[in-house]
Amino acid sequence: MTANVLYNNDFIGTVAADISDLIAVKFGGNLESIGKYFEIDDKRFSVIGISIDGTAEFTLSLICVDKVKTSF
C-alpha cells in the first residue's frame, strides 16, 4: 500500500511505525492486532491498512476488506 495525503502532496512514499507495546504484548505486533484491540470482527474483516489524520485532535481509521462482501 502506498502512503498518501489529503492536501498538497508534499511528501509521498511509505511509512513505518512502532506499535504500542501495550497492544503488541496482548494482541501481537501487526495490523491485525490493532483490529483486535478495537474489537473488529476478524471473521468478517481483514485489516489491511491504517489512516491517521489530525493535529491537536486526531482520527484513526482502519482500512479493511469485508470478507463476506469481497470475493478473492
N, C-alpha and C positions, 0 to 999 in steps of 0.2 A: 504494500500500500504506500502510495506517495503522499507525503505531507502536503498540506495546502493551507492557505489563509483566506479570510473573508475579504479583506481590503488590501489594496496595494501590495502585490506580490513581491515584497522586498527581499524575502529570503524563502527559497523553495528548496526542498530536499527531503531528507528523512530526519527522524528524531529518535533519541534514545532516552529512557527514563529508568530511574531506580524505584522499584515498587516498595511500598511501605513494608517494613519488617513485620508490623502487626498483622498485615494481610497475608504476607508470604508465609509466615510461620503456621498460620491456621489454615489457609486455603491453597497455598502453592505460589510460585513466583512467575505467573504468566497472565495473559489477558483473561483467560477463563476464571482465574482466581478473583479478579475484580467483579466479574459477573456473580460469582458465588457470594462475595461479600455483600453485594446489593440484592441478593436473593433472586437473581434472574433464573427462570425455569430453564435449566440446561438441557432438559429433554426436548424442549421446543426451540430454544435459541442458542446459537453459537456466536460468542463474542469474537469479532474479527478486527476490531479497531476501537479507538477511543478519541474523543474530541473534547478539548478543554478550551473554554472561552471566558474572557473577562479579565479584570484587573483587581479592583478592591473587592468585588464580589465575583464569583465565577460559577460557571455551569460545567458539568461533566456529563457528556453523552456517550453511551456505549453504542457502538455500531455493530449490529447483529444480523445474522442470517436467520430467517424464520425457517426452521427445518420442516415444518408442516406445509408451508405455502411455497417452498422452493424445491425444485427438482434438480438433482445433481447429475 
